[in-house]
Amino acid sequence: MIFVYKTSVSAEKDIAILQPHLDNLSEIKWNFDLEDCDNILRIDGKEEDSVVIVRLLHEHGFKCEELAD
């Protein structure tokens, strides 16, 4: 399932901070679209991953909210 998040991640250096943590989550694929005005994060994973993703970004000082379908 694909989940889409609006984030405050705005630079490659921000992604570098998050990458090891996102890579440690099992069985998800992820990517950021920093050219989008909402600095989109897309996750291909399970629904329970959604809570983990939001918490992970918040713990590292970034805003993150799931966008509705």
C-alpha positions as a Markdown table, in Angstrom:
| # | Residue | x | y | z |
|---|---|---|---|---|
| 1 | Met | 0.0 | 0.0 | 0.0 |
| 2 | Ile | 1.3 | 3.5 | -0.8 |
| 3 | Phe | 1.2 | 6.2 | 1.9 |
| 4 | Val | 1.9 | 9.9 | 1.1 |
| 5 | Tyr | 3.1 | 12.4 | 3.7 |
| 6 | Lys | 3.6 | 16.1 | 3.7 |
| 7 | Thr | 6.9 | 16.9 | 5.5 |
| 8 | Ser | 9.2 | 19.7 | 6.5 |
| 9 | Val | 12.2 | 17.8 | 5.0 |
| 10 | Ser | 13.6 | 20.3 | 2.6 |
| 11 | Ala | 17.2 | 19.4 | 1.7 |
| 12 | Glu | 19.3 | 16.4 | 0.8 |
| 13 | Lys | 21.1 | 16.8 | 4.2 |
| 14 | Asp | 17.8 | 16.2 | 5.9 |
| 15 | Ile | 17.3 | 13.0 | 3.9 |
| 16 | Ala | 20.8 | 11.9 | 4.8 |
| 17 | Ile | 19.8 | 12.2 | 8.5 |
| 18 | Leu | 16.7 | 10.1 | 8.0 |
| 19 | Gln | 18.0 | 7.5 | 5.5 |
| 20 | Pro | 19.6 | 5.1 | 7.9 |
| 21 | His | 16.5 | 5.0 | 10.1 |
| 22 | Leu | 14.1 | 4.6 | 7.1 |
| 23 | Asp | 16.4 | 1.9 | 5.6 |
| 24 | Asn | 16.2 | 0.0 | 8.9 |
| 25 | Leu | 12.4 | -0.4 | 8.6 |
| 26 | Ser | 11.8 | -3.8 | 7.2 |
| 27 | Glu | 10.0 | -4.3 | 3.9 |
| 28 | Ile | 9.3 | -0.7 | 3.0 |
| 29 | Lys | 10.3 | 1.3 | 0.0 |
| 30 | Trp | 10.5 | 5.1 | 0.4 |
| 31 | Asn | 11.4 | 8.2 | -1.5 |
| 32 | Phe | 11.2 | 12.0 | -1.0 |
| 33 | Asp | 10.0 | 14.5 | -3.7 |
| 34 | Leu | 11.7 | 17.7 | -2.6 |
| 35 | Glu | 10.5 | 19.5 | -5.8 |
| 36 | Asp | 6.9 | 19.2 | -4.6 |
| 37 | Cys | 5.8 | 22.2 | -2.5 |
| 38 | Asp | 4.8 | 19.8 | 0.3 |
| 39 | Asn | 8.2 | 18.0 | 0.3 |
| 40 | Ile | 6.4 | 14.7 | -0.2 |
| 41 | Leu | 7.5 | 11.4 | 1.4 |
| 42 | Arg | 6.1 | 8.3 | -0.3 |
| 43 | Ile | 6.1 | 5.0 | 1.5 |
| 44 | Asp | 5.3 | 1.6 | 0.1 |
| 45 | Gly | 4.5 | -0.5 | 3.1 |
| 46 | Lys | 1.9 | -1.8 | 5.6 |
| 47 | Glu | -0.6 | 0.4 | 7.4 |
| 48 | Glu | 1.1 | -0.1 | 10.7 |
| 49 | Asp | 4.3 | 1.5 | 9.2 |
| 50 | Ser | 2.4 | 4.8 | 9.0 |
| 51 | Val | 2.6 | 5.4 | 12.8 |
| 52 | Val | 6.2 | 4.5 | 12.9 |
| 53 | Ile | 7.1 | 6.8 | 10.0 |
| 54 | Val | 5.4 | 9.9 | 11.6 |
| 55 | Arg | 7.0 | 9.2 | 14.9 |
| 56 | Leu | 10.4 | 8.7 | 13.4 |
| 57 | Leu | 10.3 | 12.1 | 11.5 |
| 58 | His | 9.0 | 13.9 | 14.6 |
| 59 | Glu | 11.8 | 12.4 | 16.8 |
| 60 | His | 14.3 | 13.9 | 14.4 |
| 61 | Gly | 12.6 | 17.4 | 14.5 |
| 62 | Phe | 10.6 | 17.2 | 11.2 |
| 63 | Lys | 7.0 | 17.8 | 10.6 |
| 64 | Cys | 5.1 | 14.9 | 9.0 |
| 65 | Glu | 1.5 | 14.4 | 8.3 |
| 66 | Glu | -0.2 | 11.8 | 6.2 |
| 67 | Leu | -2.2 | 13.2 | 3.3 |
| 68 | Ala | -5.7 | 11.9 | 2.8 |
| 69 | Asp | -6.6 | 9.9 | -0.4 |
